[in-house]
Structures are given as C-alpha cells and as structure tokens.
Amino acid sequence: MAFMKPSALPFNTCDFFGAHSKAFHFFPSQSRSFIIKPLVVEARANARKESAKIRNRRIQKKFNGTPTKPRLSVFCSDKQLYAMLVDDQNKKCLFYGSTLQKSIRSNPSCTTIEAAERVGEELIQTCIDLNINEISSYDRNGCARGARMQAFEIVISHHGFLPE
C-alpha cells in the first residue's frame, strides 16, 4: 500500500491571526491599564498527624495537671511506649517511664508489650508513693490504641485511673 502525501491545507496562517498588516501585540499599550492579580494558593487540609497535634494542644488548654491530680500523657511510637505524669502548674514531670529503660527491659528480658505493662506497674507504684489517687486527664497524644497502648491501659485501669 502506497502512502499518500497529504495535500496542503487550503488556508494561510493569516486567515487565523488576521491580515499581515496588523501588528500582533503581546502586551497591552500604555494607555490601557491592566491589573495583576496575585497568585493565591490555598493550603490543603491538615494531615492526620498535624490534626492530632492541634487537637492535643486544645485538650491541654482545658485539662491541666496539679500536684495532687496530674495529667497522664502517653505517646506510642512505632516500636516503643512513653508515659509521663505531668504537673502543669509547677511545670514538673512527676514520673517518666518508657519501654526503652534498662530497668524495665533487662530482668528478665521481655517484649515491648510486656515492657508496656511494666511501665504501667511502675507508674502505679510511683502514684502510691506520691499519694496520687486520680489523674486530671488521660492524654494519648493522638495515638491509636495498639497492642502496647492496650497493655498499658489495662494495668492502669485496674488501679482506677481509667474507667474499665
């Protein structure tokens, strides 16, 4: 099959853009005024982690810990769990425990879920020593309830910090 050469189009470019005698202006003349509008880029909605941080700051404004009723703040990363009892009035940390501490992990060695239970037990022991009977708020820092968080919550709920 032989290829046929397409015939030339029957119109010129001047048919689209006007006659050759007219000048094509890219910019308006000085007599015309034009307004340059600024480029407005709207931000997208907050990501899930950012929303959790914003929500956490809003909660911390409402619930502040005192020496007798501290705030329990728990953060659960991909592999570890961190817990703090915070006295917000005096800006002091009354207790800090994590699944990374050698005193919790070492004897006998255990998994992170068992270490989270041990952090809860150590938290309860510290509360008994400091005569703390209740907490002002339980702050999960926007973290979901995974296996480590549930193991920690079960231990502290038996002490009466969380409703069962």
N, C-alpha and C positions, 0 to 999 in steps of 0.2 A: 504494500500500500504506500503510495507516494504521499509525502507530506505537502500540504498546500500552504503557500505563503499567504498570511492574512493580508488583505488589501489595506491600504492606508485609510485612516478614518477620514470622513468627508468634511471635517471641520478643523479649524485652526484654534490655537490657544487664545487668540484674541477674541474669539466668539464667547469664551467663558469670562475673561477678565476685562472685556471692553476693548475699544479701539486702541491702536498703538499710540495714538497721540495723547491719550490721557496718562498722566503720571500716577503711579500707584504709590500711595503714601502709607508707610507703616506706622508712623507716629502722627498724631493729630497736630494741626498747626497751632501756633502760639495763641491765636485768637480764641480757640476752643479751650475750655477748662475741663480737665478730667480729674476724677477723684481716685486716688489709690486706696483701695480697701486693704486693711491689714489682714494677713492670713491668720485665721483663728483655728487652732487645733484643740479640740476638746479631749480631755483625758478619758480613758476608758474607766469603767467601774473598778473599784478596788479588788485586788486579787484576794484569794481566800485568806492567806496569811496576814495581809495588811488589815483586812476586816477584823480578824481575831485580835490583832494588836490594838486597833481602835476601840473595839468592844471591851477589851481588858482595861484600858485606861479609863473608860467611862465607868466601869464597875469599881475600880479602885477609888474613884472620887466619892462614891456612895458609901463604901464599906472600908472603914479604917480600923486597923488593929490597935488595941490598947495593951498595956502590960498584963491585965487580967484576962482579956479576950483578944488574943492576937489573930491576925489573918493567916490562914494556911495557904501558901502559894506552892503549887506543884507544876513542874514542867517535865514533859516526857519527850525526849528526842527520839531519833530513830532507834537508838540502842540502849539508852540509859534513862533513869528517872532521878529527878532532883526535887527535894522538898525543903521548904523554909517556913518557919513560924516568924512572922514579922510584926513588930511593934511599930506602927506607923507614927504614933505620937512622938516617941523619942527617937525615931529613925534607927532602930536597932533590930538586928536579927537574933531572935532568941534561940533558934535551932536551925541547923543546916545539916542535911543528910543526902547522900546520893549513892547510887549503886556502884559508883567508882571507888568509894572509900575502901582502903585496905582492911580496916577494922570490920567492915560488913562483909566483904568478899572472901577474906582469907581463910578463916577457920570455921568449918570446913569449906572448901571452895564450892561455889554454887552458881546457878544460872541467874540471869538478870531478873527473872520473875521471883525467884526465891530471895534475891537481894532486895527487891522492892518490898517484899513482906518484912524483911529485917529492918528496912528503913522505917516502915510503919511502926514496928515494935519499939525501935529506938526513939521515935517521935513520942510515943505514948509514955515511955519511961521518963523522957525529959519533961513532959507535961505534968507527970505526977510529982517530979522533983520541984517544979516551979509553981505548984498548986494551981494549975490551969485546968478548969473543968469544962470549958466550952470555947469554941472559936467564933470570931465575929463573922467570918465568911470563908468559904472554900473556893479558891481561885485556881482553876485548871489552866489558865493562860491560853485558852482557845484550843487546847489539845483534846483530841478524841480519846475515848476510853478504850485503850488497848488492853492487852493481857497484863502488862506491868502495872498500868494505872488501876485496873480492877483488883489485882492482888493487893496493892497498897490501900485501896479504898475499903476492902473487906476487913483488913486488920484495924484500921482506924474507926470504922463504923461499929465494931464490937466494943470499943471504948466509949462510944456515944458522941463522937464528933460529927458523924454523918447519919442521916436517917436511914434505917435499914430497909 
